[in-house]
Amino acid sequence: MGNNYKPFKNILSLIDVTSLTFMLVLVGFLAQIHDLNPYTDRLVSFYAIVTIFVAAIAYFRYKNPNPSYNLIYLLGSIAIFLGLYESISGLLPIYTGGKTYDVWIDNLDKSILGVSPTVWLQKFTFPLLTEILYIFYFIYFLMPVVLVTILFRRKKYYDTEVSVLTLFINYYGAYILYFFVPVQGPRLHLAQQHIVPLDGYFFAGHIRDIINFFEPSTLDCFPSLHTSIVIIVTLLAAKFYKRIYKLYLFLSFVIIFSLIYLRYHYILDVLAGALWAFVSFYLAIGLHKRYHHKFQNLLVHQTHNNGK
């Protein structure tokens, strides 16, 4: 079979395995509520398609180890991630059955601070600040995209792969926690206490509408993924591309403040998100260091033939 032979088990990348593992967790949740879930057949079909897609991309990469296809491999993994993310909308609300932990978390905030932070911040709410903070809140979505794009375009494929794996582990872990600690957040739970509207000038309303449209569930506040991801990408920038580290550090502080001001999160959500950021960062780095050699790279680092 020659020197290039690799056993079939090594066809998958560590990122493929991470996504498939998360999908199996979702299948486990679905199995517990399949009789109650009107989307069961649709979700089963979707997860079967995801499995086939992952296997097909992995096999193609195995047979065509050429860096010129790396964009396909990267976008394919992101497409799988986005599809699994959207599938949560057909699982989480039914699995939780309307149960939330908002009362408990809000009471904990008040026991420590003496007041609900989002309610207290109303005295400082005015349109210009609201407009600015909504723009910063939206920048959160661009931060991981910008970092991964920079690393990929500079052909730092190893760094790109570690970054994507770290982000995926962070996202997937938080999504799983949503099923065990469903939280709506103060914007919904404390809506009657928010007497000052979050009005901006132009962008604020549009950004809010976009976020509401793409949000698969309103039970996705604990832990705060905004907090977790901005910390993660800042750590990754410090590790792999220091030129944007200080900018990301500044953005992180402003965005984390916006989470409370814009009433998306409780203080406990933010603290849990920060904790999960550091745990998932070192977990992902450790897993990649220990196991990546047992799997194929998601991105081909050199051609198959010349090894350069």
Secondary structure by P-SEA (a helix, b strand, c coil): cccccccccccccaaaaaaaaaaaaaaaaaaaccccccaaaaaaaaaaaaaaaaaaaaaaaaacccccaaaaaaaaaaaaaaaaaaacccccccccccccaaaaaaaaaaaaccccccccccccccaaaaaaaaaaaaaccaaaaaaaaaaaaacaaaaaaaaaaaaaaaaaaaaaaaaabbbbccccccccccccccccccaaaaaaaaaaaaccccccccccaaaaaaaaaaaaaacccccaaaaaaaaaaaaaaaaaaaccccaaaaaaaaaaaaaaaaaaaaaaaccccccccccccccccccc
